[in-house]
Amino acid sequence: MKIRFILMVNKQGQTRLAQYYGENLTIQEKAAIEGEIIRKCLARTENQCSFIEYRDFKCVYRRYASLFFIVGVDGQTNELGVLELIHNLVETLDKYFENVCELDIMFNIEKAHFILDEMICNGHIIETNKANILKPTKLMDKYQTKK
């Protein structure tokens, strides 16, 4: 499974976190892709499936409270596996931030990226154990409080 990007978007369509893997795109191209994908995801009803074909890849999304988590993957990837990845990411963020919300992501963007980087490297899932993912982040927090 090759992950191309992960987006966290609010209900108004504002991107709160964006991480791209192996994509050599300009900022304008990224903004255009994000805009198109976000519009398509937000326009869908709850009765429709959470998978969208877009260009040469698939987008799998899931809504948690006011945030949409959108993952772009290669065409041969199992969509249910991606939904599990999204759920694991949300649970991990929830464990760290204690009931994560959009403001937690906005005001702690570097920690959200750090947690994401502990889970995914170069578009491949490297860790799914929540304790192992959060261990370096908690060590970093511990070190910062000592200073």
GROMACS elastic network, one bead per residue, 0.5 to 0.9 nm:
[ bonds ]
;  ai    aj funct       b0    kb
    1    73     6  0.72410   500
    1    74     6  0.69940   500
    1    76     6  0.77029   500
    1    77     6  0.54567   500
    1    78     6  0.78741   500
    1    82     6  0.89650   500
    1   123     6  0.80555   500
    1   124     6  0.66973   500
    1   125     6  0.81949   500
    2    21     6  0.87403   500
    2    72     6  0.88035   500
    2    73     6  0.58159   500
    2    74     6  0.58451   500
    2    77     6  0.75745   500
    2   122     6  0.85028   500
    2   123     6  0.53006   500
    2   124     6  0.57963   500
    2   125     6  0.85852   500
    3     6     6  0.77693   500
    3    20     6  0.83806   500
    3    21     6  0.67704   500
    3    22     6  0.88721   500
    3    71     6  0.71557   500
    3    72     6  0.60049   500
    3    74     6  0.67952   500
    3    77     6  0.89593   500
    3   120     6  0.86073   500
    3   122     6  0.80931   500
    3   124     6  0.63028   500
    3   125     6  0.83761   500
    4    19     6  0.85453   500
    4    20     6  0.59037   500
    4    21     6  0.50793   500
    4    22     6  0.68059   500
    4    23     6  0.68245   500
    4    57     6  0.85568   500
    4    71     6  0.75111   500
    4    72     6  0.52308   500
    4    73     6  0.53717   500
    4    74     6  0.73202   500
    4   122     6  0.88070   500
    4   123     6  0.60648   500
    5    18     6  0.72404   500
    5    19     6  0.54896   500
    5    21     6  0.57955   500
    5    22     6  0.87617   500
    5    23     6  0.82734   500
    5    70     6  0.80994   500
    5    71     6  0.57414   500
    5    72     6  0.51246   500
    5    73     6  0.73151   500
    5   123     6  0.76332   500
    6    17     6  0.78562   500
    6    18     6  0.58041   500
    6    19     6  0.52686   500
    6    20     6  0.65950   500
    6    21     6  0.86400   500
    6    69     6  0.72404   500
    6    70     6  0.57040   500
    6    72     6  0.64410   500
    7    15     6  0.68964   500
    7    16     6  0.75423   500
    7    17     6  0.56073   500
    7    19     6  0.65735   500
    7    20     6  0.86736   500
    7    34     6  0.81721   500
    7    68     6  0.78519   500
    7    69     6  0.57919   500
    7    71     6  0.63778   500
    7    72     6  0.85215   500
    8    14     6  0.85843   500
    8    15     6  0.59481   500
    8    16     6  0.54112   500
    8    18     6  0.65292   500
    8    67     6  0.64115   500
    8    68     6  0.56341   500
    8    70     6  0.63595   500
    8    71     6  0.89106   500
    8   105     6  0.89459   500
    9    12     6  0.79252   500
    9    13     6  0.58401   500
    9    14     6  0.54857   500
    9    16     6  0.54429   500
    9    17     6  0.71254   500
    9    18     6  0.87023   500
    9    38     6  0.76429   500
    9    66     6  0.84115   500
    9    67     6  0.54973   500
    9    68     6  0.50388   500
    9    69     6  0.65413   500
    9    70     6  0.77866   500
    9   102     6  0.88959   500
   10    13     6  0.54458   500
   10    14     6  0.55354   500
   10    15     6  0.66585   500
   10    16     6  0.70599   500
   10    66     6  0.56597   500
   10    68     6  0.60189   500
   10    69     6  0.89057   500
   10   102     6  0.74472   500
   11    14     6  0.74651   500
   11    42     6  0.72056   500
   11    66     6  0.57829   500
   11    67     6  0.63570   500
   11    68     6  0.72007   500
   12    42     6  0.84786   500
   13    35     6  0.80255   500
   13    38     6  0.62085   500
   13    39     6  0.72972   500
   13    42     6  0.74341   500
   13    68     6  0.89580   500
   14    38     6  0.86705   500
   15    18     6  0.69352   500
   15    34     6  0.80940   500
   15    38     6  0.86778   500
   16    67     6  0.88185   500
   16   102     6  0.77644   500
   16   105     6  0.70166   500
   16   106     6  0.64080   500
   16   109     6  0.82932   500
   17   105     6  0.76090   500
   17   106     6  0.81306   500
   17   109     6  0.73042   500
   17   112     6  0.82018   500
   17   113     6  0.79175   500
   18    34     6  0.89944   500
   18   113     6  0.88304   500
   19   113     6  0.79464   500
   19   116     6  0.86604   500
   20    23     6  0.62075   500
   20    24     6  0.88982   500
   20    30     6  0.89539   500
   20   122     6  0.87574   500
   20   123     6  0.80557   500
   21    24     6  0.87114   500
   21   121     6  0.80248   500
   21   122     6  0.54185   500
   21   123     6  0.51096   500
   21   124     6  0.88675   500
   22   122     6  0.66046   500
   22   123     6  0.71650   500
   25    28     6  0.79650   500
   25    29     6  0.58067   500
   25    30     6  0.61843   500
   26    29     6  0.51507   500
   26    30     6  0.62384   500
   26    31     6  0.85975   500
   27    30     6  0.51073   500
   27    31     6  0.61249   500
   27    32     6  0.86159   500
   28    31     6  0.50785   500
   28    32     6  0.61537   500
   28    33     6  0.86399   500
   29    32     6  0.50790   500
   29    33     6  0.61398   500
   29    34     6  0.84751   500
   30    33     6  0.51703   500
   30    34     6  0.59788   500
   30    35     6  0.84288   500
   31    34     6  0.50945   500
   31    35     6  0.59896   500
   31    36     6  0.86427   500
   32    35     6  0.51039   500
   32    36     6  0.62609   500
   32    37     6  0.86350   500
   33    36     6  0.52800   500
   33    37     6  0.61107   500
   33    38     6  0.83820   500
   34    37     6  0.52662   500
   34    38     6  0.58223   500
   34    39     6  0.83827   500
   35    38     6  0.52682   500
   35    39     6  0.61003   500
   35    40     6  0.86432   500
   36    39     6  0.52823   500
   36    40     6  0.62957   500
   36    41     6  0.87582   500
   37    40     6  0.51381   500
   37    41     6  0.61681   500
   37    42     6  0.85757   500
   37    52     6  0.86376   500
   37    54     6  0.77233   500
   37    59     6  0.79185   500
   37    70     6  0.86382   500
   38    41     6  0.51419   500
   38    42     6  0.59890   500
   38    43     6  0.83972   500
   38    68     6  0.89202   500
   38    70     6  0.83732   500
   39    42     6  0.52989   500
   39    43     6  0.60377   500
   39    44     6  0.88280   500
   40    43     6  0.52943   500
   40    44     6  0.66350   500
   40    52     6  0.81723   500
   41    44     6  0.55165   500
   41    45     6  0.86920   500
   41    50     6  0.81620   500
   41    51     6  0.89287   500
   41    52     6  0.79507   500
   41    59     6  0.89291   500
   41    61     6  0.74328   500
   41    68     6  0.84670   500
   41    70     6  0.84351   500
   42    45     6  0.79314   500
   42    68     6  0.85174   500
   44    47     6  0.81553   500
   44    48     6  0.64419   500
   44    49     6  0.85427   500
   44    50     6  0.86208   500
   45    48     6  0.55729   500
   45    49     6  0.85861   500
   46    49     6  0.76553   500
   46    50     6  0.85596   500
   48    51     6  0.86730   500
   49    52     6  0.82236   500
   50    59     6  0.81177   500
   50    60     6  0.56877   500
   50    61     6  0.53907   500
   50    62     6  0.64797   500
   50    79     6  0.87491   500
   50    83     6  0.87142   500
   51    58     6  0.68454   500
   51    59     6  0.57017   500
   51    61     6  0.66423   500
   51    79     6  0.72223   500
   52    57     6  0.87061   500
   52    58     6  0.56631   500
   52    59     6  0.50259   500
   52    60     6  0.64765   500
   52    61     6  0.84006   500
   53    56     6  0.75966   500
   53    57     6  0.61953   500
   53    59     6  0.62640   500
   53    60     6  0.88890   500
   53    75     6  0.82211   500
   54    57     6  0.55303   500
   54    58     6  0.57025   500
   54    59     6  0.68066   500
   54    72     6  0.88249   500
   55    58     6  0.79585   500
   56    74     6  0.74196   500
   56    75     6  0.68059   500
   57    72     6  0.66618   500
   57    73     6  0.57529   500
   57    76     6  0.85872   500
   58    71     6  0.82001   500
   58    72     6  0.56712   500
   58    73     6  0.53763   500
   58    74     6  0.61697   500
   58    75     6  0.56171   500
   58    76     6  0.86962   500
   58    77     6  0.82231   500
   58    79     6  0.84342   500
   59    70     6  0.65358   500
   59    71     6  0.55335   500
   59    73     6  0.63276   500
   59    74     6  0.88151   500
   59    79     6  0.86722   500
   60    69     6  0.82827   500
   60    70     6  0.57585   500
   60    71     6  0.52754   500
   60    72     6  0.64596   500
   60    73     6  0.77856   500
   60    79     6  0.65549   500
   60    80     6  0.87943   500
   60    82     6  0.68076   500
   60    83     6  0.69685   500
   60    86     6  0.89458   500
   61    68     6  0.66518   500
   61    69     6  0.54226   500
   61    71     6  0.61818   500
   61    72     6  0.86794   500
   61    82     6  0.86391   500
   61    83     6  0.73401   500
   61    86     6  0.79972   500
   62    67     6  0.84708   500
   62    68     6  0.56863   500
   62    69     6  0.54173   500
   62    70     6  0.67151   500
   62    83     6  0.72379   500
   62    86     6  0.73738   500
   62    87     6  0.84101   500
   63    66     6  0.71780   500
   63    67     6  0.57549   500
   63    69     6  0.62390   500
   63    70     6  0.87052   500
   64    67     6  0.53865   500
   64    68     6  0.62743   500
   64    69     6  0.76818   500
   64    90     6  0.81371   500
   65    68     6  0.81324   500
   65   101     6  0.79805   500
   66   101     6  0.77782   500
   66   102     6  0.71328   500
   67   101     6  0.79320   500
   67   102     6  0.67279   500
   69    86     6  0.68133   500
   69    90     6  0.86931   500
   70    86     6  0.82052   500
   71    82     6  0.74678   500
   71    83     6  0.88446   500
   71    86     6  0.79126   500
   73    76     6  0.82499   500
   73    77     6  0.65554   500
   73    79     6  0.87415   500
   73    82     6  0.83463   500
   73   123     6  0.88412   500
   74    77     6  0.57679   500
   75    78     6  0.86174   500
   76    79     6  0.89800   500
   77    80     6  0.88983   500
   77    81     6  0.79801   500
   77    82     6  0.79733   500
   78    81     6  0.54206   500
   78    82     6  0.66958   500
   79    82     6  0.50821   500
   79    83     6  0.63382   500
   79    84     6  0.87517   500
   80    84     6  0.62974   500
   80    85     6  0.86694   500
   81    84     6  0.50342   500
   81    85     6  0.62963   500
   81    86     6  0.87600   500
   82    86     6  0.62359   500
   82    87     6  0.85784   500
   83    86     6  0.50710   500
   83    87     6  0.61941   500
   83    88     6  0.85941   500
   84    87     6  0.50118   500
   84    88     6  0.60617   500
   84    89     6  0.85333   500
   85    88     6  0.50466   500
   85    89     6  0.61123   500
   85    90     6  0.86263   500
   85   125     6  0.85272   500
   85   128     6  0.80046   500
   86    89     6  0.50755   500
   86    90     6  0.62213   500
   86    91     6  0.86124   500
   87    90     6  0.51328   500
   87    91     6  0.61277   500
   87    92     6  0.85491   500
   88    91     6  0.50638   500
   88    92     6  0.60594   500
   88    93     6  0.85663   500
   88   128     6  0.70537   500
   88   129     6  0.86812   500
   88   130     6  0.79055   500
   89    92     6  0.50999   500
   89    93     6  0.61436   500
   89    94     6  0.83964   500
   89   115     6  0.84719   500
   89   116     6  0.75226   500
   89   119     6  0.80478   500
   89   128     6  0.83863   500
   89   130     6  0.86616   500
   90    93     6  0.51062   500
   90    94     6  0.58863   500
   90    95     6  0.84894   500
   90   100     6  0.79939   500
   91    95     6  0.60523   500
   91    96     6  0.86336   500
   91    99     6  0.89682   500
   91   100     6  0.88354   500
   91   130     6  0.80367   500
   92    95     6  0.50810   500
   92    96     6  0.62901   500
   92    97     6  0.86110   500
   92   115     6  0.80679   500
   92   129     6  0.87657   500
   92   130     6  0.56107   500
   92   131     6  0.85275   500
   92   133     6  0.78154   500
   92   134     6  0.75969   500
   93    96     6  0.51487   500
   93    97     6  0.59325   500
   93    98     6  0.78361   500
   93    99     6  0.79873   500
   93   100     6  0.61611   500
   93   105     6  0.89946   500
   93   112     6  0.73648   500
   93   115     6  0.76262   500
   93   134     6  0.89750   500
   94    97     6  0.53211   500
   94    98     6  0.51825   500
   94   101     6  0.83197   500
   95    98     6  0.51853   500
   95    99     6  0.69805   500
   95   100     6  0.78868   500
   95   130     6  0.82232   500
   95   134     6  0.86850   500
   96    99     6  0.81817   500
   96   100     6  0.78878   500
   96   134     6  0.71276   500
   96   137     6  0.87741   500
   96   138     6  0.85279   500
   97   100     6  0.51643   500
   97   101     6  0.83005   500
   97   104     6  0.69731   500
  100   103     6  0.81303   500
  100   104     6  0.60806   500
  100   105     6  0.76864   500
  101   104     6  0.53915   500
  101   105     6  0.68070   500
  101   106     6  0.89582   500
  102   105     6  0.52844   500
  102   106     6  0.62870   500
  102   107     6  0.87834   500
  103   107     6  0.59773   500
  103   108     6  0.81553   500
  104   107     6  0.54408   500
  104   108     6  0.57518   500
  104   109     6  0.78093   500
  104   112     6  0.86003   500
  105   108     6  0.52600   500
  105   109     6  0.52147   500
  105   110     6  0.86045   500
  105   111     6  0.82042   500
  105   112     6  0.62465   500
  106   109     6  0.54825   500
  106   112     6  0.89490   500
  107   110     6  0.85536   500
  108   111     6  0.54440   500
  108   112     6  0.63728   500
  108   113     6  0.87949   500
  109   112     6  0.50321   500
  109   113     6  0.61691   500
  109   114     6  0.85080   500
  110   113     6  0.50982   500
  110   114     6  0.60560   500
  110   115     6  0.86702   500
  111   115     6  0.61140   500
  111   116     6  0.84663   500
  111   137     6  0.73717   500
  112   115     6  0.52208   500
  112   116     6  0.62077   500
  112   117     6  0.85952   500
  113   117     6  0.59953   500
  113   118     6  0.85826   500
  114   118     6  0.62723   500
  114   119     6  0.88248   500
  114   137     6  0.73528   500
  115   118     6  0.50976   500
  115   119     6  0.65554   500
  115   120     6  0.88343   500
  115   133     6  0.65308   500
  115   134     6  0.68904   500
  115   136     6  0.88084   500
  115   137     6  0.71601   500
  116   119     6  0.51629   500
  116   120     6  0.60593   500
  116   121     6  0.85871   500
  116   133     6  0.86495   500
  117   120     6  0.51819   500
  117   121     6  0.60351   500
  117   122     6  0.89562   500
  118   121     6  0.73295   500
  118   125     6  0.89947   500
  118   126     6  0.74940   500
  118   127     6  0.67809   500
  118   128     6  0.89683   500
  118   132     6  0.85354   500
  118   133     6  0.55782   500
  118   134     6  0.81266   500
  118   136     6  0.84612   500
  119   124     6  0.84673   500
  119   125     6  0.58824   500
  119   126     6  0.55798   500
  119   128     6  0.62810   500
  119   129     6  0.86744   500
  119   133     6  0.65038   500
  120   123     6  0.60715   500
  120   124     6  0.54060   500
  120   126     6  0.55132   500
  120   127     6  0.70472   500
  121   124     6  0.53961   500
  121   125     6  0.65053   500
  121   126     6  0.64886   500
  122   125     6  0.85103   500
  125   128     6  0.75473   500
  127   130     6  0.82123   500
  127   132     6  0.75129   500
  127   133     6  0.67665   500
  128   131     6  0.88795   500
  128   132     6  0.79218   500
  128   133     6  0.71947   500
  129   132     6  0.54024   500
  129   133     6  0.61961   500
  129   134     6  0.87426   500
  130   133     6  0.50358   500
  130   134     6  0.61047   500
  130   135     6  0.84969   500
  131   134     6  0.52882   500
  131   135     6  0.59709   500
  132   135     6  0.53071   500
  132   136     6  0.77285   500
  133   136     6  0.69550   500
  133   137     6  0.76849   500
  134   137     6  0.51798   500
  134   138     6  0.60631   500
  134   139     6  0.85562   500
  135   138     6  0.52688   500
  135   139     6  0.61877   500
  135   140     6  0.86465   500
  136   139     6  0.50031   500
  136   140     6  0.61171   500
  136   141     6  0.86275   500
  137   140     6  0.50397   500
  137   141     6  0.62441   500
  137   142     6  0.86271   500
  138   142     6  0.60814   500
  138   143     6  0.85669   500
  139   143     6  0.61721   500
  139   144     6  0.86223   500
  140   143     6  0.51102   500
  140   144     6  0.62039   500
  140   145     6  0.87369   500
  141   144     6  0.50924   500
  141   145     6  0.62592   500
  141   146     6  0.87971   500
  142   145     6  0.53071   500
  142   146     6  0.65260   500
  143   146     6  0.52918   500
  143   147     6  0.68290   500
  144   147     6  0.54554   500
